[in-house]
Amino acid sequence: MEKSFQIFRLISEQYSEIHNSVSFNTDFLEANVLNIMLLLFGLIYILKQFLGSILAVRQEKVLFAISECEERLVQANVRLSESEKQLAQTQIVIDQVLNDAELTASKVHKAILEKGKLDVEKLIDSSKASILVAENQIKQQIKRQITTLAIQKVSIQLKAQVNATIQSKIIDENILKLRGEI
């Protein structure tokens, strides 16, 4: 160990000669190291109780703050679990509402389709009825035209075949028939 001090002393002397600044003093009494150490230990011994009480109070405050934080954490976890339960219940309600909405939409869709089918059937029935009425009107019109044409043809034929004597004979016969009915 003595050799290491000597080596250190030589290095510091060489360095101080070159730079002429800080040097290492190995004489403890001259360097006042013992006085500084005694002062330091005295301060530690005297301030130990004062600093110990301050540190104890500080430790109590820190422990109290930690316990409050832990209590808040427990309360926060309880509120979180309650919120998660409420979220789950809300999700169940939302799912039920969605299912009900889909069911209602399906029923409305079916009702609209059924009403549409009924409306189409009514429209078809009314169209068929309109067609039947139109057919009957056309048939009656055709019958009238046929009757009119037949009467015209018969009257043309009668005019061609009937002369004045046959006409007076027909009139007389009709008058006799009318007398017999009256």
Backbone as a chain_set.jsonl record, in Angstrom:
{"seq": "MEKSFQIFRLISEQYSEIHNSVSFNTDFLEANVLNIMLLLFGLIYILKQFLGSILAVRQEKVLFAISECEERLVQANVRLSESEKQLAQTQIVIDQVLNDAELTASKVHKAILEKGKLDVEKLIDSSKASILVAENQIKQQIKRQITTLAIQKVSIQLKAQVNATIQSKIIDENILKLRGEI", "coords": {"N": [[0.82, -1.172, 0.0], [1.967, 1.163, 0.703], [3.611, 1.546, -1.448], [1.844, 2.149, -3.445], [0.953, 4.646, -2.571], [3.287, 6.057, -2.846], [3.678, 5.953, -5.555], [1.449, 7.345, -6.422], [2.008, 9.802, -5.258], [4.328, 10.563, -6.671], [3.277, 10.808, -9.223], [1.456, 12.895, -8.847], [3.198, 14.918, -8.059], [4.744, 15.229, -10.354], [2.806, 16.061, -12.084], [1.928, 18.394, -10.844], [4.23, 19.917, -11.067], [4.285, 20.269, -13.765], [1.826, 21.495, -14.366], [1.341, 23.108, -12.241], [-0.724, 23.31, -10.35], [-3.35, 21.82, -8.703], [-2.591, 19.62, -6.013], [-1.942, 16.506, -4.387], [-2.269, 16.01, -0.98], [-0.777, 14.092, 1.372], [-0.566, 14.052, 4.08], [-2.455, 13.601, 6.745], [-3.13, 15.029, 9.071], [-2.335, 17.582, 8.501], [-3.925, 18.123, 6.318], [-6.416, 18.283, 7.432], [-8.366, 16.344, 7.491], [-9.223, 14.618, 9.474], [-10.518, 16.347, 11.255], [-12.629, 17.258, 9.698], [-13.969, 14.865, 9.348], [-14.683, 14.215, 11.987], [-16.39, 16.379, 12.492], [-18.365, 15.893, 10.619], [-19.354, 13.338, 11.465], [-20.318, 14.127, 13.992], [-22.321, 15.966, 13.291], [-24.053, 14.198, 11.96], [-24.775, 12.525, 14.089], [-26.045, 14.316, 15.85], [-28.056, 15.432, 14.247], [-29.469, 13.217, 13.659], [-31.675, 12.418, 15.271], [-33.397, 14.62, 14.947], [-33.744, 14.69, 12.147], [-34.667, 12.096, 11.923], [-37.19, 12.165, 13.228], [-38.546, 13.935, 11.539], [-38.402, 12.48, 9.176], [-39.884, 10.249, 9.969], [-42.442, 11.369, 10.332], [-42.871, 12.188, 7.732], [-42.82, 9.678, 6.502], [-45.116, 8.548, 7.616], [-47.06, 10.233, 6.509], [-46.697, 9.598, 3.787], [-47.337, 6.861, 3.806], [-50.0, 7.06, 4.607], [-51.03, 8.46, 2.406], [-50.56, 6.535, 0.442], [-52.257, 4.492, 1.373], [-54.719, 5.806, 1.077], [-54.727, 6.108, -1.687], [-54.769, 3.419, -2.446], [-57.272, 2.745, -1.45], [-58.88, 4.402, -3.032], [-58.286, 3.211, -5.451], [-59.459, 0.698, -5.091], [-62.14, 1.509, -4.887], [-62.42, 2.639, -7.413], [-62.061, 0.37, -8.988], [-64.333, -1.035, -8.197], [-66.33, 0.681, -9.16], [-65.675, 0.499, -11.84], [-66.222, -2.215, -12.374], [-68.984, -2.165, -11.892], [-69.75, -0.409, -13.91], [-69.003, -1.91, -16.13], [-70.827, -4.01, -15.846], [-73.209, -2.582, -16.207], [-72.756, -1.77, -18.826], [-72.788, -4.248, -20.101], [-75.457, -4.977, -19.592], [-76.73, -2.907, -20.932], [-75.881, -3.475, -23.502], [-77.208, -5.885, -23.879], [-79.85, -4.972, -23.832], [-79.771, -3.316, -26.081], [-79.287, -5.243, -28.063], [-81.686, -6.675, -27.841], [-83.494, -4.684, -28.616], [-82.644, -4.278, -31.239], [-83.185, -6.836, -32.294], [-85.973, -6.884, -31.944], [-86.623, -4.754, -33.61], [-85.777, -5.765, -36.086], [-87.513, -7.953, -36.272], [-89.977, -6.613, -36.287], [-89.635, -5.116, -38.614], [-89.505, -7.205, -40.438], [-92.097, -8.257, -40.13], [-93.6, -6.049, -40.983], [-92.691, -5.879, -43.587], [-93.628, -8.322, -44.618], [-96.368, -7.859, -44.276], [-96.735, -5.698, -45.988], [-96.094, -6.93, -48.41], [-98.152, -8.867, -48.502], [-100.389, -7.164, -48.557], [-99.843, -5.908, -50.924], [-100.063, -8.103, -52.656], [-102.793, -8.654, -52.307], [-103.838, -6.239, -53.282], [-102.966, -6.42, -55.929], [-104.36, -8.712, -56.712], [-106.994, -7.717, -56.415], [-106.875, -5.723, -58.338], [-106.454, -7.275, -60.604], [-108.871, -8.734, -60.557], [-110.709, -6.608, -60.846], [-109.894, -5.736, -63.342], [-110.496, -7.988, -64.862], [-113.277, -7.935, -64.515], [-113.838, -5.495, -65.746], [-113.045, -6.145, -68.313], [-114.919, -8.149, -68.886], [-117.294, -6.624, -68.777], [-116.761, -4.871, -70.881], [-116.637, -6.742, -72.939], [-119.301, -7.68, -72.897], [-120.623, -5.29, -73.556], [-119.615, -4.92, -76.136], [-120.589, -7.236, -77.354], [-123.354, -6.723, -77.14], [-123.504, -4.452, -78.725], [-122.682, -5.523, -81.132], [-124.837, -7.31, -81.532], [-126.914, -5.448, -81.782], [-126.119, -4.152, -84.093], [-126.204, -6.314, -85.837], [-128.906, -6.92, -85.672], [-129.978, -4.522, -86.62], [-128.934, -4.547, -89.203], [-130.125, -6.901, -90.097], [-132.821, -6.183, -90.008], [-132.807, -4.111, -91.816], [-132.122, -5.52, -94.104], [-134.313, -7.285, -94.346], [-136.35, -5.405, -94.62], [-135.603, -4.288, -97.028], [-135.865, -6.51, -98.631], [-138.605, -6.974, -98.29], [-139.7, -4.63, -99.32], [-138.981, -5.021, -101.888], [-140.483, -7.271, -102.549], [-143.099, -6.854, -101.706], [-146.046, -5.457, -102.744], [-148.632, -3.036, -103.418], [-151.155, -4.292, -103.025], [-150.557, -6.56, -101.453], [-149.6, -5.311, -99.282], [-151.825, -3.928, -98.265], [-153.392, -6.107, -97.619], [-151.903, -7.292, -95.532], [-152.042, -5.313, -93.62], [-154.78, -5.296, -93.124], [-155.11, -7.841, -91.987], [-153.607, -7.602, -89.659], [-155.093, -5.685, -88.345], [-157.436, -7.076, -87.831], [-156.476, -8.998, -86.111], [-155.803, -7.426, -83.989], [-158.335, -6.572, -83.144], [-159.449, -8.887, -82.26], [-157.934, -9.416, -80.004], [-158.536, -7.393, -78.337]], "CA": [[0.0, 0.0, 0.0], [2.915, 2.267, 0.753], [4.112, 1.727, -2.799], [0.809, 2.824, -4.243], [0.989, 6.061, -2.179], [4.471, 6.66, -3.434], [3.42, 6.11, -7.001], [0.477, 8.428, -6.547], [2.705, 11.045, -4.912], [5.201, 10.903, -7.791], [2.436, 11.264, -10.351], [0.893, 14.207, -8.528], [4.284, 15.891, -8.075], [5.079, 15.485, -11.756], [1.678, 16.8, -12.664], [1.93, 19.746, -10.282], [5.353, 20.647, -11.641], [3.95, 20.639, -15.142], [0.674, 22.404, -14.413], [1.451, 24.003, -11.111], [-2.078, 23.543, -9.841], [-3.808, 21.01, -7.581], [-1.726, 18.491, -5.672], [-2.497, 15.616, -3.373], [-1.549, 16.121, 0.298], [-0.941, 12.816, 2.062], [-0.494, 14.268, 5.515], [-3.846, 13.717, 7.171], [-3.294, 16.081, 10.07], [-2.196, 18.851, 7.826], [-5.038, 18.273, 5.381], [-7.607, 18.485, 8.249], [-9.343, 15.314, 7.144], [-9.799, 14.105, 10.72], [-11.451, 17.343, 11.778], [-13.828, 17.242, 8.845], [-14.691, 13.614, 9.611], [-15.307, 14.361, 13.302], [-17.5, 17.303, 12.335], [-19.407, 15.186, 9.852], [-19.99, 12.343, 12.354], [-21.054, 14.878, 15.014], [-23.561, 16.455, 12.664], [-24.938, 13.054, 11.708], [-25.298, 12.057, 15.38], [-26.954, 15.319, 16.404], [-29.213, 15.61, 13.355], [-30.128, 11.927, 13.454], [-32.982, 12.424, 15.926], [-34.226, 15.638, 14.306], [-34.101, 14.195, 10.806], [-35.443, 10.852, 12.1], [-38.589, 12.501, 13.495], [-39.098, 14.501, 10.296], [-38.577, 11.371, 8.229], [-40.983, 9.405, 10.447], [-43.686, 12.07, 9.983], [-42.991, 12.097, 6.269], [-43.156, 8.287, 6.186], [-46.531, 8.363, 7.956], [-47.844, 10.916, 5.464], [-46.595, 8.812, 2.545], [-48.116, 5.635, 3.991], [-51.414, 7.445, 4.586], [-51.364, 8.759, 1.008], [-50.602, 5.247, -0.277], [-53.482, 3.779, 1.748], [-55.827, 6.493, 0.414], [-54.673, 5.756, -3.114], [-55.224, 2.03, -2.579], [-58.721, 2.76, -1.232], [-59.457, 4.956, -4.265], [-58.137, 2.184, -6.482], [-60.503, -0.309, -4.852], [-63.413, 2.125, -5.268], [-62.422, 2.767, -8.874], [-62.287, -0.978, -9.532], [-65.746, -1.362, -7.965], [-67.102, 1.457, -10.135], [-65.397, -0.071, -13.155], [-66.988, -3.466, -12.528], [-70.39, -1.785, -12.03], [-69.907, 0.157, -15.256], [-68.947, -3.024, -17.084], [-72.118, -4.701, -15.747], [-74.195, -1.731, -16.867], [-72.483, -1.851, -20.254], [-73.289, -5.547, -20.563], [-76.921, -4.906, -19.587], [-77.105, -2.012, -22.028], [-75.666, -4.212, -24.754], [-78.306, -6.852, -23.983], [-81.045, -4.204, -24.214], [-79.578, -2.895, -27.477], [-79.498, -6.438, -28.888], [-83.125, -6.96, -27.849], [-84.15, -3.667, -29.438], [-82.316, -4.585, -32.637], [-83.951, -8.019, -32.683], [-87.366, -6.466, -32.068], [-86.72, -3.922, -34.809], [-85.694, -6.656, -37.247], [-88.761, -8.718, -36.309], [-91.024, -5.686, -36.72], [-89.391, -4.823, -40.035], [-89.894, -8.408, -41.18], [-93.563, -8.321, -40.14], [-94.091, -4.967, -41.843], [-92.359, -6.276, -44.955], [-94.589, -9.355, -44.999], [-97.694, -7.236, -44.375], [-96.754, -4.908, -47.225], [-96.161, -7.878, -49.524], [-99.496, -9.446, -48.54], [-101.303, -6.121, -49.016], [-99.559, -5.744, -52.349], [-100.67, -9.229, -53.362], [-104.246, -8.432, -52.308], [-104.113, -5.144, -54.211], [-102.78, -6.95, -57.288], [-105.506, -9.586, -56.984], [-108.157, -6.853, -56.629], [-106.675, -5.068, -59.624], [-106.708, -8.306, -61.625], [-110.312, -8.994, -60.557], [-111.405, -5.461, -61.442], [-109.553, -5.753, -64.767], [-111.322, -9.04, -65.472], [-114.655, -7.447, -64.546], [-113.884, -4.463, -66.785], [-112.971, -6.846, -69.601], [-116.223, -8.792, -69.084], [-118.257, -5.562, -69.1], [-116.451, -4.414, -72.244], [-117.059, -7.815, -73.86], [-120.774, -7.656, -72.964], [-121.024, -4.115, -74.338], [-119.28, -5.179, -77.544], [-121.551, -8.238, -77.837], [-124.648, -6.059, -77.333], [-123.379, -3.563, -79.868], [-122.671, -6.386, -82.327], [-126.207, -7.796, -81.7], [-127.725, -4.341, -82.317], [-125.762, -3.931, -85.5], [-126.736, -7.455, -86.617], [-130.365, -6.75, -85.735], [-130.238, -3.399, -87.525], [-128.641, -5.009, -90.561], [-131.154, -7.889, -90.486], [-134.077, -5.449, -90.264], [-132.616, -3.381, -93.073], [-132.147, -6.507, -95.201], [-135.694, -7.765, -94.475], [-137.179, -4.333, -95.163], [-135.267, -4.169, -98.454], [-136.497, -7.649, -99.319], [-140.061, -6.777, -98.276], [-140.021, -3.564, -100.27], [-138.836, -5.569, -103.232], [-141.502, -8.302, -102.792], [-144.455, -6.409, -101.337], [-146.631, -4.402, -103.571], [-149.716, -2.34, -102.73], [-152.21, -5.246, -102.657], [-150.063, -7.405, -100.359], [-149.469, -4.43, -98.141], [-153.162, -3.698, -97.707], [-153.825, -7.375, -97.054], [-151.181, -7.46, -94.26], [-152.603, -4.32, -92.701], [-156.117, -5.775, -92.743], [-154.957, -9.008, -91.108], [-153.135, -7.114, -88.373], [-156.215, -4.987, -87.698], [-158.342, -8.141, -87.371], [-155.848, -9.615, -84.962], [-155.883, -6.489, -82.896], [-159.72, -6.567, -82.68], [-159.669, -10.129, -81.525], [-157.208, -9.354, -78.73], [-159.139, -6.355, -77.513]], "C": [[0.883, 1.261, 0.0], [3.443, 2.561, -0.649], [3.089, 2.473, -3.661], [0.725, 4.305, -3.877], [2.183, 6.768, -2.819], [4.272, 6.9, -4.929], [2.47, 7.284, -7.227], [1.129, 9.782, -6.272], [3.606, 11.475, -6.072], [4.399, 11.448, -8.977], [1.907, 12.667, -10.074], [1.984, 15.285, -8.52], [4.656, 16.237, -9.506], [3.993, 16.353, -12.412], [1.678, 18.238, -12.154], [3.097, 20.56, -10.82], [5.017, 21.113, -13.046], [2.856, 21.709, -15.14], [0.64, 23.396, -13.256], [0.059, 24.336, -10.573], [-2.342, 22.634, -8.661], [-2.829, 19.873, -7.337], [-2.37, 17.702, -4.554], [-1.639, 15.691, -2.124], [-1.817, 14.845, 1.066], [-0.848, 12.958, 3.564], [-1.908, 14.572, 6.014], [-4.059, 14.846, 8.177], [-3.212, 17.464, 9.434], [-3.375, 19.121, 6.903], [-6.353, 18.471, 6.105], [-8.716, 17.484, 7.937], [-10.004, 14.793, 8.401], [-10.811, 15.083, 11.298], [-12.762, 17.348, 10.98], [-14.645, 15.998, 9.135], [-15.377, 13.687, 10.96], [-16.518, 15.287, 13.231], [-18.667, 16.63, 11.615], [-20.114, 14.159, 10.72], [-20.797, 13.021, 13.456], [-22.371, 15.397, 14.478], [-24.546, 15.318, 12.419], [-25.562, 12.593, 13.008], [-26.331, 13.038, 15.931], [-28.225, 15.428, 15.556], [-30.008, 14.323, 13.133], [-31.528, 11.944, 14.058], [-33.916, 13.428, 15.245], [-34.692, 15.163, 12.931], [-34.932, 12.922, 10.892], [-36.907, 11.149, 12.36], [-39.256, 13.083, 12.253], [-39.356, 13.394, 9.285], [-39.71, 10.448, 8.653], [-42.325, 10.032, 10.102], [-43.929, 11.973, 8.48], [-43.404, 10.682, 5.841], [-44.624, 8.01, 6.488], [-47.428, 9.011, 6.909], [-47.848, 10.123, 4.17], [-47.419, 7.536, 2.655], [-49.609, 5.929, 3.972], [-51.87, 7.739, 3.154], [-51.456, 7.48, 0.189], [-51.88, 4.496, 0.061], [-54.707, 4.441, 1.123], [-55.884, 6.143, -1.065], [-55.152, 4.333, -3.341], [-56.735, 1.951, -2.402], [-59.431, 3.323, -2.468], [-59.377, 3.949, -5.406], [-59.215, 1.122, -6.338], [-61.863, 0.245, -5.27], [-63.516, 2.261, -6.788], [-62.66, 1.413, -9.53], [-63.739, -1.402, -9.357], [-66.614, -0.614, -8.98], [-66.898, 0.918, -11.552], [-66.196, -1.343, -13.372], [-68.481, -3.162, -12.663], [-70.658, -1.221, -13.42], [-69.877, -0.933, -16.316], [-70.251, -3.816, -17.057], [-73.204, -3.901, -16.45], [-74.011, -1.755, -18.377], [-73.016, -3.16, -20.822], [-74.813, -5.544, -20.615], [-77.418, -4.01, -20.718], [-76.941, -2.71, -23.368], [-76.766, -5.234, -24.97], [-79.576, -6.136, -24.433], [-80.955, -3.768, -25.672], [-79.815, -4.077, -28.413], [-80.98, -6.788, -28.971], [-83.864, -5.964, -28.73], [-83.884, -3.931, -30.914], [-83.099, -5.798, -33.135], [-85.42, -7.678, -32.873], [-87.571, -5.636, -33.33], [-86.672, -4.787, -36.071], [-86.976, -7.47, -37.394], [-89.906, -7.837, -36.804], [-90.864, -5.36, -38.2], [-89.799, -6.009, -40.9], [-91.413, -8.516, -41.275], [-94.148, -7.259, -41.061], [-93.85, -5.319, -43.306], [-93.353, -7.318, -45.456], [-95.978, -8.765, -45.185], [-97.806, -6.424, -45.66], [-96.851, -5.825, -48.438], [-97.553, -8.478, -49.646], [-100.508, -8.42, -49.038], [-101.1, -5.881, -50.503], [-100.176, -6.874, -53.177], [-102.176, -9.061, -53.446], [-104.62, -7.324, -53.28], [-103.979, -5.61, -55.656], [-103.953, -7.85, -57.666], [-106.76, -8.764, -57.232], [-108.071, -6.175, -57.983], [-106.947, -6.046, -60.767], [-108.201, -8.59, -61.724], [-111.075, -7.84, -61.189], [-111.112, -5.373, -62.936], [-110.383, -6.804, -65.498], [-112.765, -8.589, -65.577], [-114.817, -6.392, -65.629], [-113.87, -5.1, -68.169], [-114.314, -7.51, -69.904], [-117.29, -7.763, -69.456], [-118.036, -5.081, -70.523], [-116.881, -5.455, -73.268], [-118.576, -7.814, -74.023], [-121.261, -6.457, -73.776], [-120.76, -4.325, -75.825], [-120.26, -6.182, -78.137], [-122.917, -7.596, -78.098], [-124.615, -5.138, -78.541], [-123.402, -4.367, -81.165], [-124.087, -6.894, -82.604], [-127.093, -6.697, -82.285], [-127.42, -4.106, -83.784], [-126.314, -5.055, -86.386], [-128.248, -7.306, -86.785], [-130.719, -5.641, -86.718], [-130.016, -3.823, -88.965], [-129.694, -6.001, -91.046], [-132.458, -7.185, -90.821], [-133.967, -4.696, -91.579], [-132.721, -4.33, -94.265], [-133.571, -6.992, -95.444], [-136.567, -6.667, -95.079], [-136.866, -4.118, -96.633], [-135.931, -5.289, -99.243], [-138.023, -7.472, -99.368], [-140.474, -5.704, -99.273], [-139.95, -4.098, -101.689], [-139.972, -6.545, -103.542], [-142.93, -7.798, -102.545], [-144.877, -5.279, -102.296], [-147.829, -3.829, -102.814], [-150.805, -3.3, -102.29], [-151.78, -6.114, -101.491], [-149.953, -6.551, -99.092], [-150.823, -4.169, -97.516], [-153.698, -4.967, -97.086], [-153.183, -7.59, -95.69], [-151.767, -6.511, -93.236], [-153.957, -4.786, -92.221], [-156.008, -6.953, -91.782], [-154.505, -8.562, -89.708], [-154.238, -6.396, -87.62], [-157.179, -6.019, -87.15], [-157.737, -8.806, -86.136], [-155.932, -8.719, -83.724], [-157.308, -6.438, -82.335], [-159.988, -7.792, -81.857], [-158.984, -10.113, -80.167], [-157.853, -8.323, -77.811], [-160.439, -6.819, -77.045]], "O": [[0.562, 2.272, -0.626], [3.694, 3.718, -0.985], [3.44, 3.314, -4.489], [0.46, 5.14, -4.742], [2.092, 7.911, -3.265], [4.662, 7.935, -5.47], [2.677, 8.106, -8.12], [0.851, 10.772, -6.948], [3.632, 12.657, -6.415], [4.796, 12.412, -9.633], [1.91, 13.524, -10.957], [1.74, 16.423, -8.921], [4.861, 17.406, -9.833], [4.282, 17.258, -13.195], [1.459, 19.18, -12.917], [2.969, 21.769, -11.009], [5.407, 22.202, -13.466], [2.966, 22.715, -15.842], [-0.042, 24.419, -13.328], [-0.28, 25.502, -10.371], [-1.595, 22.687, -7.684], [-2.311, 19.25, -8.264], [-3.254, 18.203, -3.858], [-0.43, 15.466, -2.181], [-2.968, 14.544, 1.381], [-1.059, 11.965, 4.261], [-2.473, 15.633, 5.748], [-5.074, 15.541, 8.124], [-3.942, 18.383, 9.803], [-3.771, 20.275, 6.74], [-7.345, 18.802, 5.457], [-9.894, 17.791, 8.118], [-11.21, 14.548, 8.412], [-11.863, 14.666, 11.783], [-13.852, 17.433, 11.545], [-15.874, 16.055, 9.168], [-16.528, 13.271, 11.087], [-17.551, 15.01, 13.84], [-19.825, 16.804, 11.994], [-21.343, 14.101, 10.724], [-21.866, 12.529, 13.818], [-23.409, 15.283, 15.129], [-25.745, 15.473, 12.651], [-26.756, 12.295, 13.044], [-27.38, 12.622, 16.425], [-29.332, 15.508, 16.089], [-31.068, 14.329, 12.508], [-32.479, 11.518, 13.403], [-35.083, 13.126, 14.995], [-35.876, 15.228, 12.602], [-35.797, 12.683, 10.049], [-37.783, 10.489, 11.801], [-40.404, 12.757, 11.953], [-40.394, 13.37, 8.622], [-40.424, 9.916, 7.804], [-43.239, 9.348, 9.641], [-45.043, 11.71, 8.026], [-44.225, 10.509, 4.94], [-45.302, 7.325, 5.723], [-48.422, 8.427, 6.475], [-48.889, 9.988, 3.525], [-48.121, 7.164, 1.714], [-50.394, 5.169, 3.406], [-52.952, 7.323, 2.739], [-52.333, 7.351, -0.665], [-52.524, 3.93, -0.822], [-55.631, 3.753, 0.687], [-56.957, 5.911, -1.621], [-55.859, 4.06, -4.311], [-57.41, 1.196, -3.102], [-60.454, 2.791, -2.899], [-60.29, 3.851, -6.226], [-59.813, 0.693, -7.325], [-62.647, -0.444, -5.922], [-64.575, 2.026, -7.371], [-63.384, 1.323, -10.521], [-64.317, -2.042, -10.235], [-67.517, -1.194, -9.583], [-67.828, 0.886, -12.357], [-66.785, -1.532, -14.436], [-69.176, -3.809, -13.447], [-71.682, -1.525, -14.031], [-70.634, -0.886, -17.285], [-70.737, -4.249, -18.102], [-74.016, -4.454, -17.192], [-74.989, -1.76, -19.126], [-73.622, -3.179, -21.894], [-75.401, -6.049, -21.572], [-78.408, -4.323, -21.38], [-77.77, -2.55, -24.264], [-77.216, -5.44, -26.097], [-80.294, -6.625, -25.306], [-81.937, -3.84, -26.41], [-80.472, -3.929, -29.443], [-81.478, -7.154, -30.036], [-84.751, -6.341, -29.497], [-84.788, -3.823, -31.743], [-83.614, -5.797, -34.253], [-86.047, -8.119, -33.837], [-88.57, -5.795, -34.033], [-87.437, -4.566, -37.011], [-87.471, -7.658, -38.505], [-90.707, -8.26, -37.637], [-91.842, -5.333, -38.947], [-90.375, -5.831, -41.974], [-91.961, -8.819, -42.334], [-95.075, -7.529, -41.826], [-94.706, -5.082, -44.159], [-93.859, -7.218, -46.574], [-96.688, -9.116, -46.127], [-98.833, -6.454, -46.338], [-97.592, -5.543, -49.379], [-98.086, -8.593, -50.75], [-101.382, -8.746, -49.841], [-102.058, -5.676, -51.248], [-100.736, -6.643, -54.248], [-102.779, -9.286, -54.495], [-105.599, -7.444, -54.017], [-104.785, -5.239, -56.509], [-104.477, -7.775, -58.777], [-107.519, -9.064, -58.154], [-109.069, -6.061, -58.694], [-107.583, -5.698, -61.762], [-108.748, -8.679, -62.823], [-111.99, -8.063, -61.982], [-111.981, -4.981, -63.715], [-110.902, -6.565, -66.588], [-113.417, -8.82, -66.595], [-115.815, -6.387, -66.35], [-114.578, -4.664, -69.077], [-114.797, -7.45, -71.035], [-118.099, -8.005, -70.352], [-118.987, -4.901, -71.284], [-117.417, -5.119, -74.324], [-119.086, -7.932, -75.137], [-122.186, -6.576, -74.58], [-121.577, -3.956, -76.669], [-120.714, -6.021, -79.27], [-123.561, -7.865, -79.112], [-125.586, -5.055, -79.292], [-124.031, -3.98, -82.151], [-124.516, -6.919, -83.757], [-127.917, -6.955, -83.163], [-128.313, -3.892, -84.604], [-126.809, -4.826, -87.489], [-128.799, -7.527, -87.863], [-131.626, -5.784, -87.538], [-130.812, -3.499, -89.846], [-130.111, -5.979, -92.204], [-133.128, -7.536, -91.793], [-134.916, -4.65, -92.361], [-133.317, -4.003, -95.291], [-134.005, -7.106, -96.59], [-137.413, -6.936, -95.932], [-137.763, -3.8, -97.413], [-136.472, -5.089, -100.33], [-138.652, -7.786, -100.378], [-141.471, -5.849, -99.981], [-140.721, -3.709, -102.567], [-140.389, -6.64, -104.696], [-143.87, -8.308, -103.154], [-144.147, -4.328, -102.576], [-147.998, -4.142, -101.636], [-151.348, -3.102, -101.203], [-152.593, -6.379, -100.605], [-150.186, -7.028, -97.981], [-150.93, -4.196, -96.29], [-154.413, -4.892, -96.087], [-153.865, -8.033, -94.765], [-151.964, -6.895, -92.083], [-154.26, -4.685, -91.032], [-156.786, -7.026, -90.83], [-154.975, -9.091, -88.701], [-154.316, -6.484, -86.395], [-157.701, -5.82, -86.053], [-158.467, -9.137, -85.202], [-156.103, -9.18, -82.595], [-157.463, -6.271, -81.126], [-160.692, -7.727, -80.849], [-159.463, -10.778, -79.249], [-157.7, -8.413, -76.592], [-161.131, -6.097, -76.327]]}, "num_chains": 1, "name": "protein.A"}
